Amino acid sequence: MLAHAKCMRDNGVSRFTNPTMSGGNSQPGGDPNPAAPSIDSSSPTYKKAREACKPKLLDGLDGMQ
């Protein structure tokens, strides 16, 4: 998940956060504030980064959660 977050930032989604640990479980990275999203997941930059970084995703995860 860390490689995916770094890839998203390297491909223009600069606010994409790193995954974190919470209660012994890994939480995927993504928008720094999902309650008030600051990343436009419909933007061309986001879509391009998502496609470029798809190989770095773990099975069952689809990036920004």
GIRA-V250884 format. One record per residue. RES is the residue in one small letter. PSI is psi as a letter, one per 40 degrees, with the letter a starting at -180 (none if undefined). Layout:
res=(RES/RES)
psi=(PSI/PSI)
//
This chain:
res=(m/l/a/h/a/k/c/m/r/d/n/g/v/s/r/f/t/n/p/t/m/s/g/g/n/s/q/p/g/g/d/p/n/p/a/a/p/s/i/d/s/s/s/p/t/y/k/k/a/r/e/a/c/k/p/k/l/l/d/g/l/d/g/m/q)
psi=(d/d/d/d/d/d/d/d/d/d/f/e/g/d/e/h/i/i/i/i/h/h/f/e/i/h/h/i/i/b/h/d/g/d/d/g/h/e/h/g/e/e/i/d/d/d/d/d/d/d/d/d/e/d/e/e/i/i/h/e/i/f/b/h/none)
//
